[in-house]
Amino acid sequence: MQYPRMAATTTADAPVLATRVSGIGLAVAAMGTVQLGGALSKPLFNDIGPGGVVALRLALAGLVLWPFARPHIRGRTREELAAVGALGVCSGMLTLAHFEAISRIPLGVAVTIEFLGPLGVGLVGSRRPRDVGWVVLAGSGVATLTLGNGAGQSLALAGVLLAGVAALCWAGYILLTKWVGARWEGLEGLSVSLVVAALITLPFGVAQAGTDILDPAVLAAGLGLALLLPLLPFTFELIALRRLPTAVFGVVMSLEPAIAALLGFLILDQGLAMTGVVAIAMVVVASAGATLSSRDAPLEEPQLV
C-alpha cells in the first residue's frame, strides 16, 4: 500500500528530501568535529594538560565569536544575566570534566557515559513503561562498559567519575541552552557563556600549563581546537536544526557515542573488546528508541554540544 503513494510524491518531495539529507549530513559533521576535537586534543595534554587545553580552547573561541555576535549586555534582566552566567559555568565544567575524563579513559567509553545526561533529560517526567525500558537498556550498556571491562582493560575510577560529572553538566547545559536561546538573539547567549566558561576554567588551565599556554605553537593548536569545538559544531547544528524535524535530529545525534568510539580507534588506537562494542550499541539504540518513542510528545530543542 505504501509503494504507490511514495512513487506519486517522489518529484514533489525531491527538494524536501535534499534538505533532509543535507541536514543529516550537517548533524553528522557536527558530531564528527566535536569528537575529532577531543581526539586531537589528547597529544596536547602532554604540553599543557587537559585543564590548559580547555581554558585555551574556550578563551580563543570566545575571542573569535564575540566580534561576530556583538552581544548586548545593557538592559538585560538579572534573570537573563544569571541564566547565561549559569550556562557558562555549566559549559566550562562540562568541557573540563570531559577532557579530564578522556585523559584517563578511552574517548568512546567517556562519551557513552556522558551521553546519559542528554538521555536523562529526554526521559525526565515520563511515565510510559516503554521509556523505563530504554533507561534500563542504557543503564545496562553503561554497566557493561564500565564494570564488564568493555575497553579490554581496567578503567580508571577517576575517569569514570569525571565522565559522570560531565553527564550531569551536559544535562544542565541542555536545559540552560533552551532557556537562554529563547531570550538571547542569535549567537549572543553563546558568546557571553563562552567568556564565562573561559574565566571559570582559566585557573585550572594556568595551574596545569603555567606560561607554556602562551607558547606560539600551543596557541596555534588551541585556535584550531577552538574552531573544531565549539564554533564549527554549533554552526553545523544550528543549520541542521532548521532543516530537520527535532525527532530526526535527535535520532541522528544518538550516534555520537559510536562516532566517538570510532575516532578513538582510528586516531588514538583505542580499541574496544566485543563487550564494549555491544555496550555502546545498547546506549545508541536506547537513545534512538527514546527519541522515537517521544514523537507524540511536545518536541524540545536538542542539545548543541
C-alpha positions in Angstrom: 0.0 0.0 0.0 2.9 2.4 0.6 4.7 2.0 -2.7 2.2 3.8 -5.0 1.9 6.7 -2.6 5.7 7.1 -2.4 6.1 6.9 -6.2 3.4 9.5 -6.7 5.1 12.1 -4.4 8.7 11.5 -5.4 9.1 14.5 -7.7 7.2 16.9 -5.4 9.2 15.7 -2.3 12.6 15.9 -4.0 13.5 19.4 -2.5 12.4 18.2 0.9 14.4 15.1 0.6 17.5 17.0 -0.4 17.0 19.3 2.6 16.7 16.4 5.0 19.7 14.7 3.6 21.8 17.8 3.9 20.5 18.3 7.4 21.5 14.8 8.4 25.0 15.4 6.8 25.4 18.6 8.9 24.4 16.8 12.1 26.9 14.0 11.5 29.6 16.7 10.6 28.8 18.4 13.9 29.3 15.2 15.9 32.4 14.4 13.9 34.0 17.8 14.6 33.2 17.6 18.3 34.8 14.1 18.7 37.7 14.9 16.4 38.4 18.0 18.5 38.5 15.7 21.6 40.7 13.1 19.9 43.2 15.7 18.6 43.4 17.4 22.0 45.0 14.4 23.7 48.5 14.9 22.3 48.4 18.5 23.6 47.7 17.2 27.1 51.4 16.3 27.5 52.3 20.0 26.9 49.7 21.9 28.9 47.4 19.3 30.5 43.7 18.8 30.0 42.9 22.0 32.0 45.2 24.1 29.8 43.7 22.7 26.7 40.2 23.5 27.9 41.0 27.0 29.1 42.9 27.9 25.9 40.2 26.5 23.6 37.3 28.3 25.4 39.2 31.6 25.6 40.1 31.6 21.9 36.6 30.5 20.9 35.1 33.4 22.9 37.5 35.9 21.4 36.7 34.7 17.9 32.9 34.7 18.4 32.4 37.9 20.3 33.0 40.4 17.4 30.6 38.4 15.2 27.9 38.0 17.9 28.2 41.5 19.4 26.1 40.6 22.4 24.1 43.4 24.1 24.6 43.3 27.8 22.9 46.6 28.8 19.2 46.4 29.5 19.3 42.7 30.4 17.3 41.5 33.4 19.1 39.9 36.4 17.3 36.6 35.5 18.8 36.7 31.9 22.3 37.5 33.1 22.1 34.8 35.8 20.9 32.2 33.3 23.7 33.0 30.8 26.2 33.0 33.6 25.0 29.6 34.8 25.2 28.3 31.2 28.8 29.5 31.1 29.7 27.8 34.3 27.9 24.6 33.2 29.6 24.7 29.8 33.0 25.2 31.3 32.7 22.4 33.9 31.2 20.1 31.2 34.2 20.7 29.0 36.7 20.4 31.8 35.2 17.2 33.1 35.1 15.7 29.6 38.7 16.4 28.8 39.9 15.3 32.2 37.9 12.1 31.7 39.3 11.3 28.2 42.8 11.8 29.6 42.1 8.8 31.8 39.7 6.5 29.9 39.1 5.9 26.2 37.2 8.5 24.3 34.3 6.2 23.2 33.8 5.0 26.8 33.8 8.5 28.2 31.3 9.9 25.7 29.0 6.8 26.2 28.8 7.5 29.9 28.4 11.2 29.3 25.5 10.6 26.9 23.4 9.5 29.9 22.9 13.2 30.5 21.0 14.1 27.3 19.2 10.7 27.5 18.1 11.5 31.1 16.8 15.0 30.1 14.7 13.4 27.3 13.1 10.9 29.7 12.6 13.0 32.8 8.9 13.1 33.8 8.0 10.2 31.5 5.6 7.7 33.0 5.4 5.4 30.0 6.6 1.8 30.6 8.5 1.7 27.3 10.6 4.6 28.4 11.6 2.8 31.5 12.8 0.0 29.2 15.1 2.5 27.4 16.5 3.6 30.7 17.2 0.0 31.7 18.8 -0.7 28.3 21.1 2.4 28.5 22.0 1.6 32.1 22.8 -1.9 31.2 25.0 -0.7 28.4 27.0 1.6 30.7 27.3 -1.0 33.4 28.6 -3.5 30.8 31.1 -0.9 29.6 32.4 0.1 33.0 32.1 -3.0 35.1 32.4 -5.6 32.3 35.8 -4.4 31.2 34.4 -3.1 27.9 37.6 -1.4 26.9 39.6 -4.6 27.1 41.4 -3.2 30.2 40.6 -1.9 33.7 39.1 1.6 33.7 40.4 4.3 35.9 37.7 5.1 38.5 38.5 8.8 38.4 37.9 8.8 34.7 34.5 7.1 35.1 33.5 9.6 37.8 34.6 12.6 35.8 32.5 11.3 32.8 29.6 11.1 35.2 30.1 14.7 36.2 30.2 15.6 32.6 26.9 13.8 32.1 25.3 15.9 34.8 26.7 19.1 33.3 25.6 18.1 29.8 22.0 17.7 31.1 22.2 21.1 32.8 23.7 22.6 29.6 20.7 21.4 27.5 18.1 22.9 29.9 20.0 26.2 30.2 20.6 26.4 26.4 16.9 26.1 25.8 16.1 28.9 28.2 18.9 31.2 27.1 18.3 30.5 23.4 14.7 31.7 23.8 15.8 35.1 25.3 19.1 36.0 23.7 19.2 36.8 20.0 21.3 34.8 17.5 24.7 33.8 19.0 24.7 36.4 21.8 24.0 34.0 24.5 26.6 31.5 23.3 29.2 34.3 23.1 28.7 35.5 26.6 28.5 32.0 28.0 31.9 31.2 26.3 33.5 34.1 28.1 32.2 33.0 31.4 33.3 29.4 30.7 36.8 30.6 29.8 37.0 32.5 33.1 35.8 29.6 35.1 38.4 27.2 33.6 41.3 29.6 33.5 42.6 28.9 37.0 42.7 25.1 36.1 44.5 25.9 32.9 47.1 28.2 34.5 47.7 25.7 37.3 48.4 22.9 34.8 50.0 24.8 31.9 51.8 27.8 33.5 53.4 30.0 31.0 53.5 27.2 28.4 50.0 28.1 27.5 51.4 31.3 25.7 53.8 29.3 23.5 53.1 30.3 19.9 52.8 26.7 18.7 50.4 25.9 21.6 48.3 29.0 20.8 48.1 27.9 17.1 47.0 24.4 18.1 44.5 25.9 20.5 42.9 28.1 17.8 42.4 25.0 15.6 40.8 23.2 18.5 38.6 26.2 19.2 37.3 26.0 15.6 36.6 22.3 15.9 34.8 22.6 19.2 32.5 24.6 19.7 32.5 27.0 16.7 32.0 24.7 13.8 29.7 22.2 15.6 27.5 25.0 16.8 27.1 26.4 13.2 26.5 22.9 11.7 23.9 22.0 14.3 22.1 25.4 14.0 21.7 24.9 10.3 20.8 21.2 10.7 18.0 22.1 13.2 16.5 24.4 10.6 16.4 21.5 8.1 15.4 18.6 10.2 12.4 17.8 12.5 13.6 17.7 16.1 12.9 14.0 16.4 15.0 13.1 13.3 17.8 15.3 14.6 17.7 13.5 18.0 17.9 10.1 16.4 20.9 11.2 14.3 22.7 12.6 17.4 22.2 9.2 19.1 25.1 8.0 17.0 27.6 10.2 19.0 28.9 7.5 21.3 29.6 5.3 18.3 31.4 8.1 16.4 33.5 8.8 19.5 34.5 5.2 19.7 35.3 5.0 16.0 37.5 8.1 16.1 39.2 6.9 19.3 40.1 3.7 17.4 41.3 5.5 14.2 43.2 8.4 15.7 44.2 7.2 19.2 44.4 3.5 18.6 41.9 2.9 21.4 40.4 -0.5 20.7 37.3 -2.0 22.3 36.6 -5.5 23.2 33.4 -7.0 21.7 31.6 -6.4 25.0 32.5 -2.7 24.7 31.1 -2.6 21.1 27.9 -4.2 22.3 27.6 -1.9 25.3 27.9 1.2 23.1 25.4 -0.2 20.7 23.0 -0.6 23.6 23.2 3.0 24.6 22.9 4.2 21.0 19.7 2.0 20.5 18.3 3.2 23.8 18.8 6.9 22.9 17.3 6.4 19.4 14.4 4.5 20.8 13.7 7.0 23.5 13.7 9.8 20.9 11.4 7.9 18.5 9.0 7.0 21.3 8.6 10.6 22.3 7.4 11.6 18.8 3.9 12.1 20.1 5.1 14.3 22.9 5.9 18.1 22.7 9.3 18.4 21.0 12.1 20.0 22.8 15.2 21.6 21.2 18.1 19.2 21.2 21.5 19.9 22.8 24.1 21.9 20.8 27.3 20.1 22.2 
